[in-house]
Amino acid sequence: MIELHVHGPIHEIRMVRPPVNALVPELLQALRAAVEAAPGKGARGIVLAGGQGVFSGGMDVPHLLGVDMTGLRTAWEDFFAACLALAKSPVPVVAAIGGHAPAGGCVLALCCDYRVMARSPDPAKPFRIGLNEVQVGLAVPDGIQRLLRRLVGPRRAERLMVAGAMIPARRAFAIGMVDELADLPAVTPRAIGWLGELLALPSSPMLRTRALARADVIDALENHVHLDRFIDAWDEPDTQDTLKALVAKMKK
């Protein structure tokens, strides 16, 4: 479910779970392990990549609906552990977003230092990114809300999250939700290029400054997720009805 490609001091960790890199515990555990192991294997920077067309479709909803409460908790614990591994990485991490990034896919990208997102080959069908949890029956935990607020500001983040909006890549770039746009074949090379520029700076001052600047990302995930509250809301009728309707639509 994970491929590792080494580009000198930059390690590319690519999620590989066709067709859309839906997030299940096995993938999330492998992702966390790869991110945590990379610095010990010589990585001075990490690129997190996914599929072309879809970076990650977010949490695997059919899986979540098919497990008991213990399995549900395990899945979400693994998700937030992977997010925290990205946030806590002692080396910079760039998300190479080669397609749509809804919900959990968007959250993974928000945990990174920098985001390069693909322009769609078809301008009439742009790639989109967003925290669309409300549209699939879930509330956005406070910790995740904090990640979006730090990029786009409180008022804009509120409007996007309450509506569950999936916005085109061009608008995401305009409001600062992603840092750079690139043609699809150039997304990973640009992520590597940005890291190369960063790694050319004096290492210790850069890394110390980065750690201070990103302390709020770690705090958001460690202290403001409130997983118990999130799990308790899982059985609410409108949540279950919306999720089951989504699965039925996917099967068609």
MIDOSE-1310 file (N, C-alpha, C; in nm, 2 decimals, decimal comma, always signed):
residues 252
miel	+0,08/-0,12/+0,00/+0,00/+0,00/+0,00/+0,08/+0,13/+0,00; +0,22/+0,11/+0,02/+0,31/+0,22/+0,02/+0,43/+0,19/-0,07; +0,46/+0,29/-0,15/+0,59/+0,27/-0,23/+0,68/+0,38/-0,18; +0,81/+0,35/-0,18/+0,92/+0,44/-0,14/+1,01/+0,46/-0,26
hvhg	+1,03/+0,59/-0,29/+1,12/+0,63/-0,40/+1,22/+0,73/-0,34; +1,35/+0,70/-0,36/+1,45/+0,78/-0,30/+1,51/+0,87/-0,40; +1,51/+1,00/-0,38/+1,57/+1,10/-0,47/+1,68/+1,17/-0,39; +1,79/+1,10/-0,37/+1,90/+1,15/-0,29/+1,85/+1,17/-0,14
pihe	+1,86/+1,29/-0,09/+1,82/+1,31/+0,05/+1,66/+1,33/+0,07; +1,59/+1,32/-0,04/+1,45/+1,34/-0,04/+1,38/+1,21/-0,07; +1,29/+1,16/+0,02/+1,22/+1,04/+0,01/+1,08/+1,06/-0,03; +1,03/+1,00/-0,13/+0,90/+1,01/-0,18/+0,82/+0,89/-0,12
irmv	+0,72/+0,91/-0,04/+0,63/+0,81/+0,01/+0,50/+0,82/-0,06; +0,47/+0,72/-0,14/+0,35/+0,72/-0,23/+0,25/+0,62/-0,18; +0,13/+0,67/-0,16/+0,02/+0,58/-0,12/-0,03/+0,51/-0,25; -0,04/+0,37/-0,24/-0,08/+0,29/-0,35/-0,19/+0,19/-0,31
rppv	-0,31/+0,24/-0,31/-0,43/+0,15/-0,28/-0,53/+0,18/-0,38; -0,53/+0,13/-0,50/-0,63/+0,16/-0,60/-0,77/+0,12/-0,55; -0,87/+0,19/-0,61/-0,86/+0,29/-0,71/-0,83/+0,44/-0,67; -0,87/+0,47/-0,54/-0,86/+0,61/-0,49/-0,79/+0,63/-0,36
nalv	-0,70/+0,53/-0,33/-0,63/+0,54/-0,20/-0,72/+0,57/-0,08; -0,83/+0,50/-0,08/-0,92/+0,51/+0,04/-0,85/+0,46/+0,16; -0,86/+0,54/+0,27/-0,78/+0,51/+0,39/-0,84/+0,41/+0,48; -0,76/+0,30/+0,50/-0,80/+0,19/+0,59/-0,68/+0,18/+0,69
pell	-0,71/+0,11/+0,80/-0,60/+0,10/+0,90/-0,47/+0,05/+0,85; -0,47/-0,05/+0,76/-0,34/-0,10/+0,71/-0,26/+0,00/+0,63; -0,33/+0,08/+0,55/-0,26/+0,19/+0,48/-0,21/+0,30/+0,57; -0,30/+0,33/+0,66/-0,26/+0,44/+0,76/-0,14/+0,40/+0,85
qalr	-0,14/+0,27/+0,89/-0,03/+0,22/+0,97/+0,10/+0,22/+0,89; +0,09/+0,18/+0,76/+0,21/+0,18/+0,68/+0,26/+0,32/+0,65; +0,17/+0,41/+0,63/+0,21/+0,55/+0,61/+0,28/+0,61/+0,73; +0,22/+0,59/+0,84/+0,28/+0,64/+0,97/+0,42/+0,58/+0,98
aave	+0,43/+0,45/+0,97/+0,56/+0,38/+0,98/+0,67/+0,44/+0,88; +0,62/+0,46/+0,76/+0,72/+0,51/+0,66/+0,76/+0,65/+0,69; +0,67/+0,74/+0,74/+0,70/+0,87/+0,77/+0,80/+0,88/+0,89; +0,77/+0,80/+0,99/+0,85/+0,80/+1,11/+0,99/+0,74/+1,08
aapg	+1,00/+0,64/+0,99/+1,13/+0,58/+0,96/+1,22/+0,65/+0,87; +1,16/+0,74/+0,79/+1,23/+0,81/+0,68/+1,36/+0,88/+0,73; +1,35/+0,97/+0,84/+1,47/+1,04/+0,88/+1,58/+0,95/+0,92; +1,55/+0,83/+0,98/+1,65/+0,74/+1,02/+1,72/+0,67/+0,90
kgar	+1,65/+0,67/+0,79/+1,71/+0,61/+0,66/+1,78/+0,72/+0,58; +1,80/+0,84/+0,63/+1,87/+0,94/+0,56/+1,79/+1,05/+0,49; +1,66/+1,04/+0,51/+1,58/+1,15/+0,45/+1,59/+1,28/+0,52; +1,62/+1,38/+0,44/+1,62/+1,52/+0,49/+1,49/+1,60/+0,45
givl	+1,41/+1,53/+0,37/+1,28/+1,59/+0,33/+1,20/+1,47/+0,28; +1,06/+1,49/+0,29/+0,97/+1,38/+0,25/+0,87/+1,44/+0,15; +0,84/+1,37/+0,05/+0,72/+1,40/-0,04/+0,62/+1,30/-0,01; +0,50/+1,34/+0,02/+0,38/+1,25/+0,03/+0,30/+1,26/-0,09
aggq	+0,29/+1,15/-0,17/+0,22/+1,15/-0,29/+0,11/+1,04/-0,29; +0,02/+1,06/-0,38/-0,09/+0,96/-0,40/-0,11/+0,93/-0,54; -0,23/+0,90/-0,58/-0,26/+0,86/-0,72/-0,27/+0,98/-0,81; -0,27/+0,95/-0,94/-0,30/+1,06/-1,04/-0,45/+1,06/-1,07
gvfs	-0,51/+1,17/-1,05/-0,65/+1,19/-1,06/-0,72/+1,20/-0,92; -0,67/+1,12/-0,83/-0,71/+1,12/-0,69/-0,59/+1,11/-0,60; -0,56/+1,21/-0,52/-0,45/+1,20/-0,42/-0,49/+1,10/-0,32; -0,60/+1,11/-0,25/-0,67/+1,02/-0,16/-0,81/+1,05/-0,15
ggmd	-0,90/+0,95/-0,16/-1,04/+0,97/-0,14/-1,09/+0,99/+0,00; -0,99/+0,99/+0,10/-1,03/+1,00/+0,24/-1,06/+0,86/+0,30; -1,12/+0,86/+0,41/-1,14/+0,74/+0,49/-1,24/+0,65/+0,40; -1,21/+0,52/+0,41/-1,29/+0,42/+0,34/-1,42/+0,40/+0,41
vphl	-1,52/+0,46/+0,36/-1,65/+0,46/+0,43/-1,71/+0,32/+0,44; -1,71/+0,24/+0,33/-1,76/+0,10/+0,35/-1,69/+0,02/+0,46; -1,56/+0,04/+0,47/-1,49/-0,02/+0,58/-1,54/+0,02/+0,71; -1,56/+0,15/+0,73/-1,60/+0,21/+0,86/-1,74/+0,16/+0,90
lgvd	-1,83/+0,14/+0,80/-1,97/+0,10/+0,82/-1,97/-0,05/+0,85; -1,86/-0,12/+0,81/-1,86/-0,27/+0,83/-1,79/-0,32/+0,95; -1,75/-0,23/+1,04/-1,68/-0,28/+1,16/-1,76/-0,24/+1,28; -1,73/-0,30/+1,40/-1,79/-0,27/+1,52/-1,73/-0,14/+1,58
mtgl	-1,77/-0,10/+1,70/-1,72/+0,02/+1,76/-1,57/+0,02/+1,78; -1,52/-0,10/+1,82/-1,38/-0,12/+1,84/-1,30/-0,09/+1,71; -1,35/-0,16/+1,61/-1,28/-0,14/+1,48/-1,29/+0,01/+1,43; -1,41/+0,07/+1,46/-1,43/+0,21/+1,42/-1,32/+0,30/+1,49
rtaw	-1,31/+0,28/+1,62/-1,21/+0,36/+1,70/-1,07/+0,33/+1,65; -1,04/+0,21/+1,62/-0,91/+0,18/+1,57/-0,88/+0,25/+1,44; -0,98/+0,25/+1,34/-0,96/+0,32/+1,22/-0,93/+0,47/+1,24; -1,01/+0,53/+1,32/-0,99/+0,68/+1,34/-0,86/+0,70/+1,42
edff	-0,83/+0,62/+1,51/-0,70/+0,64/+1,59/-0,58/+0,63/+1,49; -0,59/+0,53/+1,40/-0,48/+0,52/+1,30/-0,47/+0,64/+1,21; -0,59/+0,69/+1,17/-0,59/+0,81/+1,09/-0,52/+0,93/+1,16; -0,56/+0,96/+1,28/-0,50/+1,07/+1,35/-0,36/+1,05/+1,38
aacl	-0,32/+0,92/+1,41/-0,18/+0,89/+1,43/-0,09/+0,92/+1,31; -0,15/+0,88/+1,19/-0,08/+0,91/+1,07/-0,06/+1,07/+1,04; -0,17/+1,14/+1,07/-0,17/+1,28/+1,06/-0,06/+1,34/+1,16; -0,06/+1,29/+1,28/+0,03/+1,34/+1,38/+0,18/+1,31/+1,34
alak	+0,20/+1,19/+1,27/+0,33/+1,16/+1,23/+0,38/+1,26/+1,12; +0,29/+1,30/+1,03/+0,33/+1,40/+0,93/+0,36/+1,54/+1,00; +0,27/+1,57/+1,10/+0,29/+1,70/+1,17/+0,42/+1,71/+1,25; +0,45/+1,59/+1,31/+0,57/+1,59/+1,40/+0,70/+1,55/+1,32
spvp	+0,69/+1,53/+1,20/+0,81/+1,49/+1,12/+0,93/+1,59/+1,15; +1,04/+1,54/+1,19/+1,15/+1,63/+1,21/+1,22/+1,69/+1,09; +1,17/+1,64/+0,97/+1,22/+1,69/+0,84/+1,09/+1,74/+0,77; +1,11/+1,84/+0,68/+1,00/+1,90/+0,61/+0,93/+1,80/+0,52
vvaa	+0,79/+1,81/+0,51/+0,71/+1,72/+0,43/+0,63/+1,81/+0,33; +0,63/+1,77/+0,20/+0,55/+1,83/+0,10/+0,45/+1,73/+0,05; +0,32/+1,78/+0,04/+0,22/+1,70/-0,02/+0,22/+1,72/-0,17; +0,23/+1,62/-0,25/+0,22/+1,62/-0,40/+0,08/+1,57/-0,43
iggh	-0,01/+1,67/-0,46/-0,15/+1,64/-0,47/-0,18/+1,62/-0,62; -0,18/+1,50/-0,67/-0,20/+1,48/-0,81/-0,34/+1,46/-0,85; -0,44/+1,51/-0,78/-0,58/+1,50/-0,81/-0,67/+1,54/-0,70; -0,79/+1,49/-0,70/-0,89/+1,53/-0,60/-0,84/+1,49/-0,46
apag	-0,87/+1,57/-0,36/-0,83/+1,54/-0,22/-0,95/+1,58/-0,13; -1,05/+1,50/-0,12/-1,16/+1,53/-0,02/-1,13/+1,48/+0,12; -1,19/+1,54/+0,22/-1,20/+1,49/+0,35/-1,06/+1,45/+0,41; -1,05/+1,32/+0,44/-0,92/+1,27/+0,50/-0,80/+1,29/+0,41
gcvl	-0,82/+1,29/+0,27/-0,71/+1,32/+0,19/-0,67/+1,46/+0,20; -0,76/+1,55/+0,22/-0,73/+1,69/+0,24/-0,66/+1,71/+0,37; -0,70/+1,64/+0,48/-0,64/+1,65/+0,61/-0,50/+1,61/+0,60; -0,46/+1,50/+0,54/-0,32/+1,46/+0,52/-0,24/+1,57/+0,46
alcc	-0,30/+1,64/+0,36/-0,22/+1,75/+0,29/-0,21/+1,87/+0,39; -0,31/+1,90/+0,47/-0,30/+2,01/+0,56/-0,19/+1,99/+0,67; -0,16/+1,86/+0,69/-0,06/+1,83/+0,80/+0,08/+1,86/+0,75; +0,10/+1,87/+0,62/+0,23/+1,89/+0,56/+0,28/+2,03/+0,56
dyrv	+0,41/+2,05/+0,53/+0,46/+2,19/+0,54/+0,42/+2,27/+0,42; +0,40/+2,20/+0,30/+0,38/+2,27/+0,17/+0,29/+2,18/+0,09; +0,21/+2,24/+0,00/+0,12/+2,16/-0,09/+0,14/+2,21/-0,23; +0,17/+2,11/-0,32/+0,17/+2,13/-0,46/+0,05/+2,05/-0,52
mars	-0,04/+2,12/-0,59/-0,16/+2,06/-0,64/-0,16/+2,06/-0,79; -0,21/+1,96/-0,85/-0,22/+1,94/-1,00/-0,33/+2,03/-1,06; -0,30/+2,09/-1,17/-0,40/+2,14/-1,26/-0,46/+2,02/-1,34; -0,59/+2,01/-1,35/-0,65/+1,91/-1,43/-0,62/+1,92/-1,57
pdpa	-0,60/+1,81/-1,65/-0,58/+1,82/-1,79/-0,70/+1,88/-1,86; -0,82/+1,86/-1,80/-0,95/+1,92/-1,85/-0,99/+2,03/-1,77; -0,97/+2,16/-1,82/-1,01/+2,27/-1,74/-1,16/+2,28/-1,70; -1,24/+2,21/-1,77/-1,39/+2,20/-1,74/-1,41/+2,11/-1,62
kpfr	-1,31/+2,03/-1,59/-1,33/+1,93/-1,47/-1,21/+1,95/-1,38; -1,20/+2,06/-1,31/-1,08/+2,08/-1,23/-1,08/+1,98/-1,11; -0,95/+1,95/-1,07/-0,93/+1,88/-0,95/-0,98/+1,97/-0,83; -1,03/+1,90/-0,73/-1,09/+1,97/-0,61/-1,03/+1,92/-0,48
igln	-1,04/+2,01/-0,38/-0,99/+1,98/-0,25/-1,08/+2,04/-0,15; -1,10/+1,98/-0,03/-1,18/+2,04/+0,07/-1,21/+1,94/+0,18; -1,26/+2,00/+0,29/-1,31/+1,93/+0,41/-1,46/+1,92/+0,39; -1,50/+1,82/+0,32/-1,64/+1,80/+0,28/-1,72/+1,71/+0,38
evqv	-1,67/+1,69/+0,50/-1,73/+1,60/+0,59/-1,87/+1,62/+0,61; -1,92/+1,75/+0,62/-2,06/+1,78/+0,65/-2,14/+1,71/+0,54; -2,10/+1,72/+0,42/-2,18/+1,66/+0,31/-2,19/+1,51/+0,32; -2,10/+1,44/+0,39/-2,11/+1,30/+0,40/-2,16/+1,26/+0,55
glav	-2,21/+1,36/+0,62/-2,27/+1,33/+0,75/-2,18/+1,33/+0,87; -2,07/+1,39/+0,86/-1,97/+1,40/+0,97/-1,94/+1,55/+1,01; -1,92/+1,57/+1,14/-1,87/+1,70/+1,18/-1,72/+1,71/+1,17; -1,66/+1,82/+1,14/-1,52/+1,84/+1,13/-1,47/+1,87/+1,27
pdgi	-1,38/+1,78/+1,33/-1,33/+1,80/+1,46/-1,25/+1,93/+1,47; -1,25/+1,98/+1,59/-1,19/+2,11/+1,61/-1,04/+2,12/+1,57; -0,97/+2,01/+1,60/-0,83/+2,00/+1,57/-0,81/+2,02/+1,42; -0,89/+1,96/+1,34/-0,88/+1,97/+1,19/-0,92/+2,11/+1,15
qrll	-1,02/+2,16/+1,21/-1,06/+2,30/+1,18/-0,94/+2,40/+1,20; -0,87/+2,37/+1,30/-0,75/+2,46/+1,33/-0,65/+2,46/+1,22; -0,63/+2,34/+1,16/-0,54/+2,33/+1,05/-0,58/+2,41/+0,93; -0,71/+2,41/+0,90/-0,75/+2,50/+0,78/-0,75/+2,64/+0,82
rrlv	-0,79/+2,68/+0,94/-0,79/+2,82/+0,98/-0,65/+2,88/+0,96; -0,55/+2,81/+1,00/-0,41/+2,87/+0,99/-0,37/+2,90/+0,85; -0,43/+2,83/+0,75/-0,40/+2,86/+0,61/-0,48/+2,97/+0,55; -0,62/+2,97/+0,58/-0,70/+3,05/+0,50/-0,78/+3,16/+0,59
gprr	-0,76/+3,15/+0,72/-0,82/+3,25/+0,81/-0,95/+3,19/+0,86; -0,99/+3,24/+0,98/-1,11/+3,18/+1,05/-1,24/+3,20/+0,97; -1,27/+3,31/+0,92/-1,40/+3,33/+0,85/-1,41/+3,25/+0,73; -1,31/+3,25/+0,64/-1,32/+3,17/+0,52/-1,32/+3,02/+0,55
aerl	-1,24/+2,98/+0,65/-1,24/+2,84/+0,69/-1,38/+2,80/+0,74; -1,45/+2,88/+0,82/-1,58/+2,85/+0,86/-1,68/+2,83/+0,75; -1,68/+2,92/+0,65/-1,77/+2,91/+0,54/-1,74/+2,78/+0,46; -1,62/+2,75/+0,43/-1,58/+2,63/+0,36/-1,63/+2,50/+0,43
mvag	-1,60/+2,50/+0,56/-1,63/+2,37/+0,64/-1,77/+2,35/+0,66; -1,85/+2,46/+0,70/-1,99/+2,45/+0,73/-2,06/+2,40/+0,60; -2,02/+2,45/+0,48/-2,08/+2,41/+0,36/-2,03/+2,27/+0,31; -1,92/+2,22/+0,37/-1,86/+2,10/+0,31/-1,81/+2,12/+0,17
amip	-1,75/+2,24/+0,15/-1,72/+2,28/+0,01/-1,59/+2,20/-0,04; -1,60/+2,16/-0,17/-1,49/+2,11/-0,24/-1,45/+2,21/-0,35; -1,34/+2,28/-0,33/-1,31/+2,39/-0,42/-1,21/+2,35/-0,53; -1,22/+2,41/-0,64/-1,12/+2,39/-0,75/-0,98/+2,42/-0,71
arra	-0,88/+2,36/-0,77/-0,74/+2,38/-0,74/-0,70/+2,53/-0,75; -0,75/+2,59/-0,86/-0,72/+2,73/-0,88/-0,76/+2,82/-0,76; -0,88/+2,80/-0,71/-0,93/+2,88/-0,60/-0,85/+2,84/-0,47; -0,82/+2,71/-0,45/-0,75/+2,67/-0,34/-0,61/+2,74/-0,33
faig	-0,55/+2,76/-0,45/-0,42/+2,83/-0,46/-0,44/+2,98/-0,43; -0,55/+3,04/-0,48/-0,58/+3,18/-0,46/-0,60/+3,21/-0,31; -0,66/+3,13/-0,24/-0,68/+3,16/-0,09/-0,58/+3,10/+0,00; -0,47/+3,03/-0,05/-0,37/+2,99/+0,03/-0,38/+2,85/+0,09
mvde	-0,49/+2,78/+0,04/-0,51/+2,64/+0,09/-0,40/+2,55/+0,03; -0,36/+2,57/-0,09/-0,24/+2,50/-0,14/-0,14/+2,61/-0,18; -0,02/+2,57/-0,19/+0,09/+2,67/-0,21/+0,13/+2,69/-0,35; +0,11/+2,59/-0,43/+0,16/+2,60/-0,57/+0,07/+2,51/-0,66
ladl	+0,05/+2,55/-0,79/-0,01/+2,46/-0,88/+0,09/+2,42/-0,99; +0,07/+2,30/-1,04/+0,16/+2,25/-1,15/+0,08/+2,16/-1,24; +0,13/+2,14/-1,36/+0,07/+2,04/-1,45/+0,09/+1,90/-1,39; +0,00/+1,81/-1,42/+0,00/+1,68/-1,35/+0,14/+1,61/-1,35
pavt	+0,21/+1,60/-1,46/+0,34/+1,53/-1,46/+0,44/+1,60/-1,37; +0,42/+1,73/-1,35/+0,52/+1,81/-1,28/+0,50/+1,82/-1,13; +0,39/+1,76/-1,08/+0,36/+1,78/-0,94/+0,47/+1,73/-0,84; +0,50/+1,61/-0,86/+0,61/+1,55/-0,77/+0,74/+1,61/-0,80
prai	+0,79/+1,64/-0,92/+0,91/+1,71/-0,94/+0,92/+1,85/-0,87; +0,80/+1,92/-0,88/+0,80/+2,05/-0,81/+0,81/+2,04/-0,66; +0,74/+1,93/-0,61/+0,75/+1,91/-0,46/+0,90/+1,88/-0,42; +0,97/+1,80/-0,51/+1,11/+1,77/-0,48/+1,19/+1,90/-0,50
gwlg	+1,16/+1,98/-0,60/+1,23/+2,10/-0,62/+1,22/+2,20/-0,50; +1,10/+2,21/-0,45/+1,08/+2,31/-0,34/+1,16/+2,26/-0,22; +1,16/+2,13/-0,19/+1,23/+2,08/-0,08/+1,38/+2,10/-0,10; +1,43/+2,08/-0,23/+1,57/+2,11/-0,25/+1,61/+2,25/-0,22
ella	+1,53/+2,34/-0,25/+1,56/+2,48/-0,22/+1,56/+2,50/-0,07; +1,47/+2,44/+0,00/+1,47/+2,45/+0,15/+1,59/+2,39/+0,21; +1,63/+2,27/+0,16/+1,74/+2,20/+0,21/+1,88/+2,27/+0,18; +1,88/+2,36/+0,09/+2,00/+2,44/+0,06/+2,03/+2,54/+0,17
lpss	+1,93/+2,57/+0,25/+1,95/+2,67/+0,36/+2,03/+2,61/+0,47; +2,09/+2,70/+0,56/+2,16/+2,64/+0,67/+2,06/+2,55/+0,75; +2,10/+2,43/+0,78/+2,01/+2,33/+0,82/+1,96/+2,35/+0,96; +2,04/+2,37/+1,06/+2,00/+2,39/+1,20/+1,91/+2,51/+1,22
pmlr	+1,94/+2,63/+1,17/+1,85/+2,74/+1,19/+1,71/+2,72/+1,12; +1,72/+2,66/+1,00/+1,59/+2,63/+0,93/+1,50/+2,53/+1,01; +1,56/+2,43/+1,05/+1,48/+2,33/+1,12/+1,43/+2,38/+1,26; +1,51/+2,46/+1,33/+1,46/+2,51/+1,46/+1,35/+2,61/+1,43
tral	+1,36/+2,69/+1,33/+1,26/+2,79/+1,30/+1,13/+2,72/+1,26; +1,15/+2,61/+1,17/+1,03/+2,53/+1,13/+0,96/+2,47/+1,25; +1,03/+2,42/+1,34/+0,97/+2,35/+1,46/+0,89/+2,45/+1,54; +0,94/+2,57/+1,56/+0,86/+2,67/+1,63/+0,74/+2,71/+1,55
arad	+0,75/+2,73/+1,42/+0,64/+2,78/+1,34/+0,53/+2,68/+1,33; +0,56/+2,55/+1,34/+0,46/+2,44/+1,32/+0,42/+2,38/+1,45; +0,45/+2,44/+1,57/+0,41/+2,39/+1,69/+0,26/+2,39/+1,71; +0,19/+2,48/+1,64/+0,04/+2,49/+1,65/-0,02/+2,37/+1,57
vida	+0,04/+2,32/+1,47/-0,01/+2,20/+1,40/-0,01/+2,08/+1,49; +0,10/+2,06/+1,56/+0,10/+1,95/+1,65/+0,00/+1,96/+1,77; +0,00/+2,09/+1,82/-0,10/+2,11/+1,93/-0,24/+2,08/+1,88; -0,28/+2,12/+1,76/-0,42/+2,10/+1,71/-0,45/+1,95/+1,71
lenh	-0,36/+1,87/+1,67/-0,38/+1,73/+1,66/-0,37/+1,65/+1,79; -0,29/+1,70/+1,88/-0,27/+1,63/+2,00/-0,38/+1,67/+2,11; -0,42/+1,79/+2,10/-0,51/+1,84/+2,21/-0,65/+1,89/+2,17; -0,68/+1,89/+2,04/-0,81/+1,94/+2,00/-0,89/+1,86/+1,91
vhld	-0,86/+1,73/+1,90/-0,94/+1,64/+1,81/-1,06/+1,58/+1,88; -1,05/+1,55/+2,01/-1,17/+1,50/+2,09/-1,23/+1,38/+2,02; -1,15/+1,28/+2,01/-1,19/+1,16/+1,94/-1,32/+1,09/+2,00; -1,33/+1,09/+2,13/-1,45/+1,03/+2,20/-1,58/+1,10/+2,15
rfid	-1,58/+1,23/+2,14/-1,69/+1,30/+2,10/-1,72/+1,27/+1,95; -1,62/+1,26/+1,87/-1,64/+1,23/+1,73/-1,70/+1,09/+1,71; -1,64/+0,99/+1,79/-1,70/+0,85/+1,78/-1,84/+0,85/+1,83; -1,87/+0,92/+1,93/-2,01/+0,91/+1,99/-2,11/+0,96/+1,89
awde	-2,07/+1,05/+1,80/-2,16/+1,11/+1,71/-2,19/+1,02/+1,59; -2,11/+0,91/+1,58/-2,11/+0,82/+1,46/-2,25/+0,76/+1,44; -2,32/+0,73/+1,55/-2,45/+0,66/+1,54/-2,57/+0,75/+1,53; -2,54/+0,88/+1,52/-2,66/+0,97/+1,50/-2,73/+0,94/+1,37
pdtq	-2,86/+0,94/+1,37/-2,94/+0,90/+1,25/-2,90/+0,97/+1,12; -2,89/+1,10/+1,13/-2,86/+1,17/+1,00/-2,72/+1,13/+0,95; -2,62/+1,11/+1,04/-2,49/+1,06/+1,00/-2,50/+0,93/+0,93; -2,57/+0,83/+1,00/-2,57/+0,70/+0,94/-2,65/+0,70/+0,81
dtlk	-2,76/+0,77/+0,80/-2,84/+0,78/+0,68/-2,75/+0,83/+0,56; -2,68/+0,94/+0,59/-2,60/+1,00/+0,48/-2,49/+0,91/+0,44; -2,42/+0,84/+0,53/-2,31/+0,76/+0,50/-2,36/+0,63/+0,42; -2,47/+0,58/+0,46/-2,53/+0,46/+0,39/-2,57/+0,50/+0,25
alva	-2,63/+0,62/+0,24/-2,66/+0,67/+0,10/-2,54/+0,69/+0,01; -2,43/+0,73/+0,07/-2,31/+0,75/+0,00/-2,25/+0,61/-0,05; -2,26/+0,51/+0,04/-2,21/+0,38/+0,00/-2,30/+0,32/-0,12; -2,43/+0,34/-0,10/-2,52/+0,29/-0,21/-2,49/+0,36/-0,34
kmkk	-2,46/+0,49/-0,34/-2,42/+0,56/-0,46/-2,29/+0,51/-0,52; -2,19/+0,48/-0,43/-2,06/+0,43/-0,48/-2,08/+0,30/-0,55; -2,17/+0,21/-0,50/-2,19/+0,08/-0,56/-2,25/+0,09/-0,70; -2,32/+0,20/-0,72/-2,38/+0,21/-0,86/-2,27/+0,26/-0,96
